[in-house]
Amino acid sequence: LSLSSALLAASAFGQYDRQDRGLFDKARMDLDRASAYPYASPADHKRFDEARGKLYDFTIRFDRGSYDRHELGDAIDRIRHVVESNSLDPRDRGALSDDLRRMRDYREFRNGYR
């Protein structure tokens, strides 16, 4: 009975990981959309690339079943830098700010339970 309960819990946890992945996919899509801003400078594009790279590094491990809070923190920091420093359409700034809030909430939740 305990083995089947453990397998069920592991299966449910894997399902949550897949659902959680949507949060990071949305952040990547929002970064991609925001980077198309026609008035973005070369420095803005560099910050976009750095944020996408850190988010990619985190999601690669996440997809393999590994949660790395430090890599998530790096991705959050880079996206925050984009929001605070880049020339952005106000809607994109709002979407990225919302992504940041959700990613911070997720990090707090995961760090509290793992």
Protein Blocks (a to p, Z undefined) as FASTA:
>chain_A
ZZmmmmmmmmmmmmmmmmmmmmmmmmmmmmmmmmmpmkbcfklmmmmmmmmmmmmmmmmm
mmnopacfklmmmmmmmmmmmmmmmccdfklmmmmmmmmmmmmmmmmmmmmmZZ
